[in-house]
Amino acid sequence: MKRLTLSNSRLSLYTECPRCFWLDLNAGIKRPDTIFPSLPGGLDAQFKRYFDQFRASGDVPPEVKGKLPGRLLSDVGTINRWRDWRRGIRYTPRWADCELMGALDECLVDEAGFYYPLDYKTRGYAPKTDTHEYYQDQMNLYTLLLELHDADGGLIQASASRIGFRTVEIKDGLVKIKAFVVPAHGMKADTKALADMQDELERFGRKRLAPHKIPRTVKFMDELPKTGQGKIDRRLLREQAL
């Protein structure tokens, strides 16, 4: 049996009409296509070419400068592969005969190495206050794929204060999250302070993170290891996590 690929459109089909999803997979009966305008696709291509002009310089277009975090992903080969709907970003879990797939329009990377997926949307009217809600599942999928892509390489970063990096620990085929924590400058590093900080991290995780993203173990460090170029040494962190 061919492996099931779960893309944004296929997941949307399941959300909108579970019966249509079942018929598509099991009987080859597809929901009738609707008219698809070519204008949004053409504008997407123009936006991509425009953003690409700023990729080599490590900058962003002036229209969004100061409004978006970080810089454009510098690896041209990677962003072109992630944009391609035939390839995109893919992840195949070990425990299921399926794969997740998504194709980004653009990706930003900030100074800490966090990824931010972007998707262009074209409308003939000004955005409504709730417009973003219609695309939340799509962006959630892209974010998950970026996290899993990073996890597959051994590293996931967390956006919590005083958390340095979360790496992936593999044991018996299970993925576990490990947090490397650098206490903020001036904080006491005694046993009670570290215990209080660990409690704070756990509260943060339960409040802000999905259960599978909450670190299972925590290691406190004076500083995160750096490479000769001054960047976080991901390889060394991975070795310490395994």
Secondary structure, 3 states (H helix, E strand, C coil): CCCEEECHHHHHHHHHCHHHHHHHHHHCCCCCCCCCCCHHHHHHHHHHHHHHCCCCCCCCCCCCCCCCCCEECCCHHHHHHHHCCCCCEEECCCCCCEEEEECCCEEEECCCCCEEEECCCCCCCCCCCCHHHHHHHHHHHHHHHHHHHHHHCCEECCCCCCEEEEEEEEECCEEEEEEEECCCCCCCCCHHHHHHHHHHHHHHHHHHCCHHHCCCEEEECCCCCECCCCCECHHHHHHHHC
